[in-house]
């Protein structure tokens, strides 16, 4: 993966206002990393994510919630890959 303009790390449930704010802030060249309760967005819908913005989810959080990511819209990452994503980003915003 090339460099990421802004990595948005979201830990809020899909219904939380900050989740909506995060979705609105996504721009081309950004990436979205779902962690903690934010991984529940995988179960509800992936159509909320802007086209062209890669979406990642922290695998241990997905597994802890018993979610299935086989649809392919989300790339699962482990903790070392999460660190790699932050290193690729010019800017990191935690929501």
Secondary structure, 3 states (H helix, E strand, C coil): CCCEEEEEEECCCCCCHHHHHHHHHCCCCCEEEECHHHHHHHHHCCCCCCCCCEEEEEHHHHHHCCCCCCCCCCEEECHHHHHHHHHHEEEEEEC
